[in-house]
Amino acid sequence: MVTTKVFKNGGSLAVRLPAGWVQDGEITLVRNPISGEIVISQRAARMKSLLQELAQSEPLEDSVFEEAISREIALVDRSIFEEQAEPDASN
């Protein structure tokens, strides 16, 4: 944990972060309205940009992934009252 001071930069308040702590310059601020605690996070900002990239990219072709999804759907669709064999995992 690092403690730092808040200073004025024009009409805004600013916090100086140690060099190397922020990779792409994008961070998320979360303020707890009850305690007033402010948390600076980079993880949420990175996740948001990753999700935006994935949403704009072409669908991925992966036979192993597709097979796993179809097996999962087959397990969900079966009745709890029916006795069914598990899919063959020898592949």
N, C-alpha and C positions, 0 to 999 in steps of 0.2 A: 504494500500500500504506500502511496506517495501523497503527501499533503502539499498543496500549492495554494497560492493566493489568487483571488479574483481581481482583475483590473479592468479599467474602462478603456474601450477601444472605440472612439467616436461616440455614438449614442448607445452602444451595446456593452455588455459585460463579456469578458473573455477569460479563458483559463489556459495557461501555458502547459502543454503536455510534453513529457520527455521525448527527445528525438528517438525515432524508431518505433514508437508505440502505435502510431496510426499508419497503416500501410497505404491506403488509397485516398486518404483525406476525407472519407465519409464515415460519420459516427451517428449514433442514436442517443438522445437524451431522454431519460425517464425521471419524472419528478413525482414522489409520493405526496399526495395532497394532505395527508394526515400528519406525517412526520416532517415533511419539507425536504427529505433526503433526495439528492439528485445523483443519478447513476449515469455515467458515460459508458456506452457500450459500442463496440464495433461489430460484434457478432451479428446482431439483428440487421444492420445495414448490409453486411456481406450476404446474408441469407436472402434479403430482398433483391439484391442485384443478381444473385444466382438464379432465383426463381424467375426473374424477368428474362434472363438469358435462356433458360430452359423453355419458357413459354414461347419465345420467338424462334427457337431452333427447330430443325426438321425432326420428325419422330425417329427414335432410335430403333434399329433392327438388331434384336438379340434373341436368338432361338432359345437359349437357356432361360432367359427371363420370361419369354412367352410361354414356355413349357411350365415353369413354376406358377405363373398366373393361372393357367388353365387347370392345373392340379388343385390350386387353392379354391377356385370357383367350384370344382367338382366336390370338394370337401364341404363347402358351405351349402350346396344345393341338396345334399342327401338328408334323409329323414333320420331322426334319432331312434326311431322304432324299427328301422330296417338294418339288417346286418349286412354290411358291405365290406369287401376286402379293401385294404389300403392300396393306393397306387404302387406299382413296382418301383422300388428305389434302387434297383441294380444298375440303372443306366449311368 
